[in-house]
């Protein structure tokens, strides 16, 4: 299985876990922070698919890296507000960090291939 397929699977698993965690949010936040987190998760998935389909990936991968950073902060805020417990936060954030590492490696490989092509 290639790297892009692995990152797609990790993103799908992260979204599935996120939906389970979002169920325990208070009713007052279902259309607030929970909706923002849901939207960010779907943006991450959309950007992964876009990067897989585009020939020039650098800009899309940079946008993906930014969206992941936003999602991490939203999840941390949910933990700080005690909408999710510490265990769910750890699992969810580890998943986000793993996806972030994959995106970083993907970006690095693009930079290295451009350097090699320039030589």
Secondary structure, DSSP 8 states (H G I E B T S, - for coil): --HHHHHHHHHHHHHHHHHHHHTTS-GGGTTTHHHHHHHHHHHHHHHHHHHHH-S--HHHHHHHHHHHHHHHHHHHHHHHTTSS-HHHHHHHHHHHHHHHHHHHHHHHHHHHHHHHHH-
